[in-house]
Amino acid sequence: MDNKKKITILGAGISGLATAYWLNKDGFDVQMLEAKSKPGGSMETSLEDGFLVDYGPNSGLETTPLIRQLVDEIGLSNEMIYANESSNKRYILRNGKLHALPTTPPALIKSNLFSLRGKIRLACEPFIGKSNDGYYQSIAEFVRRRLGQEFLDYAIDPFVSGVFAGDPNKLSVKSAFPKLYRLEEVYGGLVKGMIKGARERKKRSEQSKQNATMFSFINGMQSFPMSISKKLKGKISYESQVKNVKLENNKWEVTFEKDGKNHELISDYVLSTIPVYEASKIFSRLDEEFSKHANDIYYPPVMVLYLGFKKKQIGQSLDGFGYLIPSKEKKIFLGAIWSSTIFPNRCDEDKAAFTLFVGGARSPHLFDIDRNELTKKVLIEFNEIMKISGDPIFMTSKIWTKAIPQYNIGYIEHENYFDRFEKENSGIFLSGNYRGGISVGDCIKNSEIVYKKIIAK
Ligand SMILES: Cc1cc2nc3c(=O)[nH]c(=O)nc-3n(C[C@H](O)[C@H](O)[C@H](O)COP(=O)(O)OP(=O)(O)OC[C@H]3O[C@@H](n4cnc5c(N)ncnc54)[C@H](O)[C@@H]3O)c2cc1C
């Protein structure tokens, strides 16, 4: 008799695939259900007219050795690439001009991104005391108190747009940036914490996000989920929309729609890695409180605009990662990644590729205007900043109507609820980027935590 434990995994994004890979290796009977026709979820790459376009993440940060281990095991090491040295240089737009973000104390002293007053305020950080509960404190409040308004406006506000496409006044410092908050909570301040935290990470062989290496793959980010999926051959059912999950004779029965018909899968466990607003349609039947929490988690819309130019059209030197735009600068877009500077194989040598982000929690209303109109406005601003003459030779875009979950103030109540839901519905596990971090690296770390929870069951 086959006594392998059966698990049905909903969603074949990086979160579902990583856990599926480890469980399959451990001898679980894994079956994955994915609504789209390909694996990867938000990790979506395509080659169009000689330009390699990443519509989702353009890179990941190697914050844990788990990433490299997984890449090696799936046989993708030869395709893994690290960011060009020059991409450590990041720019911030201030008064219409690009300023390099200082990364060392001497560079900070020399930098004209911040005023003298702003720099003196930064130097006061070690003398600022602790605050109250970070779950109910925004990242804006936290940074304003510890580092001053100018650092909030010209470093953290654009950084928050770059990571979450989020609003610093709404994101909870402890839920969205737990490591940053921990520096204050545990060590009493950021400077003190950075020194002591570095020693602790060294012991755990982990990297802080600011020191972690940025990686991608020679053929784009989707190569990663694609290669994991090849190791799970025959175990992923695509174009399979999960509709319902219910308990039948102490087993979980998952109903999904494929080719216009409903099908059932029976398993011991169910792992959901689909976005929470999709999970809500399924799990609210088990507990109606699920939808209350899911509806409260905001996913703002983001447009990814990818542009290709001939290098000779561009006046700005391309010697960095790209730039972020503070809200105070009042531009339509959030920032631009200089994609072909960071990684090779994004386009021909005489061309340059850029990925721009538009909208997010800062300006979701932008999508009320026509997409072509919006694109034209962005192009005018972008060309001016980059000193570009003429039109792009290649252009494509994608609107993610629900891009990234916002870990806003009070998010801990959702986290606690999801823990409770798992306890009350033994055998169901909830994972994905609405729990424990949104970055690719966090998704992989959390996938391992979930994998360990499942094997310990
Ligand atoms: C535009 C954008 C840019 C980003 N940039 C970066 C970056 O540069 N670096 C970084 O680290 N992170 C970045 N992120 C975040 C990161 O890519 C995501 O958080 C991560 O990939 C999420 O993976 P996931 O597996 O948890 O979810 P998803 O990738 O969303 O996967 C969930 C899967 O579930 C499927 N699904 C949904 N409903 C159902 C259903 N009912 N039945 C079956 N299947 C279903 C979906 O089709 C999808 O494949 C970015 C995200 C976006 C959107």
The ligand as an SDF file (V2000), in Angstrom:
LIG
                    3D

 53 58  0  0  0  0  0  0  0  0999 V2000
    6.0560   44.2750  -10.4430 C   0  0  0  0  0  0  0  0  0  0  0  0
    6.7570   43.5220   -9.3410 C   0  0  0  0  0  0  0  0  0  0  0  0
    8.1120   43.7450   -9.1320 C   0  0  0  0  0  0  0  0  0  0  0  0
    8.7870   43.0470   -8.1130 C   0  0  0  0  0  0  0  0  0  0  0  0
   10.1280   43.2430   -7.9440 N   0  0  0  0  0  0  0  0  0  0  0  0
   10.8150   42.4990   -7.0430 C   0  0  0  0  0  0  0  0  0  0  0  0
   12.2410   42.5400   -6.9870 C   0  0  0  0  0  0  0  0  0  0  0  0
   12.8850   43.2400   -7.7750 O   0  0  0  0  0  0  0  0  0  0  0  0
   12.8710   41.7660   -6.0700 N   0  0  0  0  0  0  0  0  0  0  0  0
   12.1870   40.9480   -5.2130 C   0  0  0  0  0  0  0  0  0  0  0  0
   12.8130   40.2740   -4.3880 O   0  0  0  0  0  0  0  0  0  0  0  0
   10.8230   40.8710   -5.2530 N   0  0  0  0  0  0  0  0  0  0  0  0
   10.1340   41.6100   -6.1510 C   0  0  0  0  0  0  0  0  0  0  0  0
    8.7730   41.5080   -6.2440 N   0  0  0  0  0  0  0  0  0  0  0  0
    8.0460   40.6450   -5.2800 C   0  0  0  0  0  0  0  0  0  0  0  0
    8.1590   39.1660   -5.5960 C   0  0  0  0  0  0  0  0  0  0  0  0
    8.3280   38.9560   -6.9770 O   0  0  0  0  0  0  0  0  0  0  0  0
    6.9010   38.4320   -5.1490 C   0  0  0  0  0  0  0  0  0  0  0  0
    6.5490   38.7780   -3.8390 O   0  0  0  0  0  0  0  0  0  0  0  0
    7.0720   36.9110   -5.2220 C   0  0  0  0  0  0  0  0  0  0  0  0
    7.5230   36.5160   -6.4900 O   0  0  0  0  0  0  0  0  0  0  0  0
    5.7370   36.2560   -4.8500 C   0  0  0  0  0  0  0  0  0  0  0  0
    5.8100   34.8630   -5.0190 O   0  0  0  0  0  0  0  0  0  0  0  0
    4.6210   33.9290   -4.5110 P   0  0  0  0  0  0  0  0  0  0  0  0
    4.9140   32.5570   -4.9850 O   0  0  0  0  0  0  0  0  0  0  0  0
    4.4180   34.1220   -3.0590 O   0  0  0  0  0  0  0  0  0  0  0  0
    3.2920   34.4930   -5.2020 O   0  0  0  0  0  0  0  0  0  0  0  0
    2.9200   34.6250   -6.7410 P   0  0  0  0  0  0  0  0  0  0  0  0
    4.1270   34.8540   -7.5560 O   0  0  0  0  0  0  0  0  0  0  0  0
    1.8330   35.6370   -6.8000 O   0  0  0  0  0  0  0  0  0  0  0  0
    2.3440   33.1840   -7.1220 O   0  0  0  0  0  0  0  0  0  0  0  0
    1.0410   32.7750   -6.8050 C   0  0  0  0  0  0  0  0  0  0  0  0
    0.5440   31.8470   -7.8990 C   0  0  0  0  0  0  0  0  0  0  0  0
   -0.7820   31.4060   -7.5650 O   0  0  0  0  0  0  0  0  0  0  0  0
   -1.5310   31.3230   -8.7650 C   0  0  0  0  0  0  0  0  0  0  0  0
   -2.9610   31.3760   -8.4190 N   0  0  0  0  0  0  0  0  0  0  0  0
   -3.6850   32.4320   -8.0020 C   0  0  0  0  0  0  0  0  0  0  0  0
   -4.9530   32.0700   -7.7610 N   0  0  0  0  0  0  0  0  0  0  0  0
   -5.0560   30.7480   -8.0330 C   0  0  0  0  0  0  0  0  0  0  0  0
   -6.1150   29.7800   -7.9690 C   0  0  0  0  0  0  0  0  0  0  0  0
   -7.3450   30.1050   -7.5390 N   0  0  0  0  0  0  0  0  0  0  0  0
   -5.8370   28.5050   -8.3280 N   0  0  0  0  0  0  0  0  0  0  0  0
   -4.5880   28.1390   -8.7490 C   0  0  0  0  0  0  0  0  0  0  0  0
   -3.5720   29.0090   -8.8180 N   0  0  0  0  0  0  0  0  0  0  0  0
   -3.7830   30.2910   -8.4670 C   0  0  0  0  0  0  0  0  0  0  0  0
   -1.0440   32.4970   -9.5840 C   0  0  0  0  0  0  0  0  0  0  0  0
   -1.3430   32.3150  -10.9570 O   0  0  0  0  0  0  0  0  0  0  0  0
    0.4420   32.4940   -9.2800 C   0  0  0  0  0  0  0  0  0  0  0  0
    1.1810   31.7380  -10.2140 O   0  0  0  0  0  0  0  0  0  0  0  0
    8.0650   42.1540   -7.2700 C   0  0  0  0  0  0  0  0  0  0  0  0
    6.6960   41.9430   -7.4910 C   0  0  0  0  0  0  0  0  0  0  0  0
    6.0380   42.5970   -8.5210 C   0  0  0  0  0  0  0  0  0  0  0  0
    4.5800   42.3270   -8.7810 C   0  0  0  0  0  0  0  0  0  0  0  0
  1  2  1  0
  2  3  1  0
  2 52  2  0
  3  4  2  0
  4  5  1  0
  4 50  1  0
  5  6  2  0
  6  7  1  0
  6 13  1  0
  7  8  2  0
  7  9  1  0
  9 10  1  0
 10 11  2  0
 10 12  1  0
 12 13  2  0
 13 14  1  0
 14 15  1  0
 14 50  1  0
 15 16  1  0
 16 17  1  0
 16 18  1  0
 18 19  1  0
 18 20  1  0
 20 21  1  0
 20 22  1  0
 22 23  1  0
 23 24  1  0
 24 25  2  0
 24 26  1  0
 24 27  1  0
 27 28  1  0
 28 29  2  0
 28 30  1  0
 28 31  1  0
 31 32  1  0
 32 33  1  0
 33 34  1  0
 33 48  1  0
 34 35  1  0
 35 36  1  0
 35 46  1  0
 36 37  1  0
 36 45  1  0
 37 38  2  0
 38 39  1  0
 39 40  1  0
 39 45  2  0
 40 41  1  0
 40 42  2  0
 42 43  1  0
 43 44  2  0
 44 45  1  0
 46 47  1  0
 46 48  1  0
 48 49  1  0
 50 51  2  0
 51 52  1  0
 52 53  1  0
M  END
$$$$
